């Protein structure tokens, strides 16, 4: 298994190559992890710039890679953590002379389960997670999600991520999909977030 440093180095090389190929190539790169000779994205995309999404929140290396290559960043963490990492990404953009507004900001969030009480939401999410197979700590996992809660609490949490800089959330929805949660997300929650 690769060390974290080696995995980030591989991401760095792969991202650099992907960005260059998406921008039109041909690209030649000799790397430790990723090499290519005359690589082309053929046929080329119809749009002027094909977006590259990079997920991760490592402050020293990953967010520098995002600043250099990504069009979309998918971060993580509670709203306070996300806001701090968002500011670090902005600083990395400033270091290389990139307008930080050219990077769309998304956040990956914990499983969502909406009920009339927190307890009912945690119970429902626990039942869903147990259907995933041998999830040893289904109850603990459900309890750890601030989004296993009431509509009001979920709306507050989404608003906090928006205030922290997230433009979209990428929601973890385990199978089977919970119809009640989907109906509330698509209806009252969406309406309140407008």
Secondary structure by P-SEA (a helix, b strand, c coil): cccaaaaaaaaaaaaaaaaaaaacccbbbbcccbbbcccccccccccccbbbbbbbbccccaaaaaaccccbbbbbccaaaaaaaaaaaaaaaaaaccccccbbbbbbbcbbbbcccaaaaaaaaaaaaaaccccccaaaaaaaccccccaaaaaaaaaaaaaaccccccccccccccaaaaaaaacaaaaaac
